């Protein structure tokens, strides 16, 4: 889908606040609420808009640690890991990547002991490297018109 300037304005509003009403979006972009609704529906149907979600503070939810863990899978262990990783509650994002490692995961953990136990589950699949996140520098940055 070729996203026109008006759709980019609508997407910008939704990225700013996904709960913004179609009426408010229409006021901001200069079209009627039904026109906004129709455009949003079309972008949803075409997969431009994938989902809407709530961001939860992991710290406030009881997870004191956030970490990035890379995995370099052992021979024959990548495919089993790709299925297993979907079952780990600790993993909030997981990417298959290029380079020396195969996987990078963003994980939330209650404490250091939880991290140790989690790594113990991973090492049967490959070699891990762990970095503790100190702070979030860029958060859910909006995608802009290219």
Buried (B, 14 or more C-beta within 10 A) or exposed (E): EEBEEBBBBBBBBBBEEEEBEBEBBBBBBEBEBEBBBEBBEEBEEEEBBEEEEEEEEBEEEEBEBBBBBBBBBBEEBBEEBBEBBEEBEBBBEBEBEEEEBBBBBBBBBBEEEBBEEBBEEBEEBBEBEBEEBEEEEEEEEEEEEE
